[in-house]
Amino acid sequence: MNSKIIHNIRKNIIAGLFFLLPIAITYLVLEFLFRTIDSIIQPVIEPIFNQIRPGLGRRIPPGVGIIILAIFIYFAGLLGSNMLGKWIGRRVHSIFLKMPLVGLIYSTVKQLIGSFSGEGATGFKRVVMIEYPKENCWAIGFLTNIFNDENNIPMATIYLPTSPAPNTGWVLFVPIHDVYDTNLNIQEALRMVVSGGTVKPDIIKKQPISEANINELKRLF
């Protein structure tokens, strides 16, 4: 009886840990982000608040920095979606690219973000599956390019992400007839990779890429 009670206590403690740990970690991460963003924005907005009323800057409650940042990001997105904003964006893009070192960092980050968002010429265009690392063992990858080899055989450039950090992985060159198209979108595939496969759609469909689809995919690049 005592061993059964001890077993139940141990089981409930472990179950409680598994229940509380994600909540605790989420809270700690959010608290860290709140404190970090507030510590950056507070010195900027404090003089502004003091201009409105002396001493008001010292009474800014926690979280105001997050709210101001969210409002700023919203209006930046709003500005970037119209003609004037796009023109400003192109000018800023051009200025950053001309700056030594800064241009290299900026272009690399922009291409990386564009890849994961599926936007632009360098973005991930399609979620595919290939038999890797052996037959009947399937891996999810992102189609990044299509080209012909020296024998005029269509080849696919596949980015194979690692789990749980999809920003690292391998680049594979695979005959396109060995590549299978899927019903997954970029976000679903990324969630699968980050979660180690625990978060996935109910059904994952795959089918060989036909000749017609090859021509269609080539137009994406």
C-alpha positions, -999 to 999 in steps of 0.1 A, spaced: 0 0 0 28 24 9 46 18 -24 13 24 -43 8 57 -24 44 67 -32 39 58 -68 8 79 -71 25 108 -54 54 106 -78 31 103 -108 11 133 -98 42 154 -91 56 145 -125 22 153 -142 21 186 -123 56 195 -135 47 188 -171 16 209 -167 33 239 -149 67 240 -167 54 253 -201 34 280 -182 64 290 -161 88 291 -190 63 311 -211 59 336 -182 97 339 -177 103 345 -215 76 371 -217 88 388 -185 123 389 -200 110 404 -232 89 430 -214 118 441 -192 143 442 -221 120 462 -244 110 485 -215 146 491 -206 153 502 -242 122 523 -248 119 539 -213 149 563 -216 134 574 -250 99 581 -238 107 594 -203 118 629 -214 87 631 -237 64 623 -207 84 648 -186 77 675 -211 40 669 -208 42 670 -170 73 672 -148 80 639 -131 55 620 -152 83 600 -169 93 584 -136 57 571 -131 54 552 -164 40 518 -156 57 486 -169 44 474 -203 40 509 -218 71 502 -238 56 471 -253 24 490 -262 43 519 -278 65 494 -298 33 475 -310 18 508 -321 50 517 -339 52 484 -357 15 487 -367 20 521 -383 52 509 -399 32 481 -415 5 505 -425 30 528 -441 48 500 -458 16 488 -475 10 521 -495 29 537 -524 47 563 -503 58 537 -477 70 514 -505 90 542 -520 105 551 -485 113 514 -480 132 512 -513 152 543 -504 161 529 -470 169 495 -486 192 512 -511 210 533 -483 216 503 -461 230 482 -490 256 509 -498 269 510 -462 300 488 -456 294 458 -434 260 471 -425 248 463 -460 261 427 -458 243 421 -424 211 439 -436 209 419 -469 216 386 -452 189 392 -425 164 404 -452 170 374 -473 166 350 -443 134 367 -433 121 366 -469 129 329 -472 109 319 -441 80 342 -450 79 328 -486 82 363 -501 105 375 -528 127 356 -553 147 339 -525 117 327 -504 107 291 -498 81 285 -525 69 250 -517 70 224 -489 82 191 -503 92 156 -492 121 135 -502 134 100 -492 162 109 -469 186 97 -455 175 63 -469 147 47 -489 112 47 -472 124 73 -447 108 107 -455 121 142 -447 103 175 -451 121 202 -469 116 236 -486 119 240 -524 142 269 -530 152 266 -567 150 246 -599 177 243 -625 190 219 -651 223 200 -646 249 193 -673 228 165 -687 198 188 -689 180 169 -661 158 191 -640 172 194 -604 156 208 -573 174 227 -546 160 216 -513 166 232 -479 164 205 -453 159 222 -419 170 208 -385 147 204 -355 139 224 -334 159 253 -350 149 256 -387 174 284 -393 201 257 -396 200 227 -420 214 212 -452 211 222 -488 205 192 -511 204 189 -549 179 163 -559 165 152 -593 131 168 -593 114 135 -603 125 122 -568 108 152 -551 72 149 -538 49 179 -535 28 182 -503 -4 199 -491 15 217 -464 21 255 -463 53 271 -451 39 279 -416 26 244 -410 59 229 -420 78 253 -397 56 244 -368 63 207 -374 100 213 -374 101 235 -344 78 212 -324 98 181 -334 67 167 -352 43 169 -323 23 197 -340 11 185 -374 -19 184 -396 -42 154 -394 -33 143 -429 -1 150 -449 -5 143 -486 23 138 -510 25 133 -548 52 132 -574 59 164 -593 46 161 -628 61 176 -659 34 203 -660 41 211 -623 78 214 -631 71 242 -656 47 258 -632 73 257 -604 101 271 -626 80 303 -631 82 309 -593 120 314 -595 
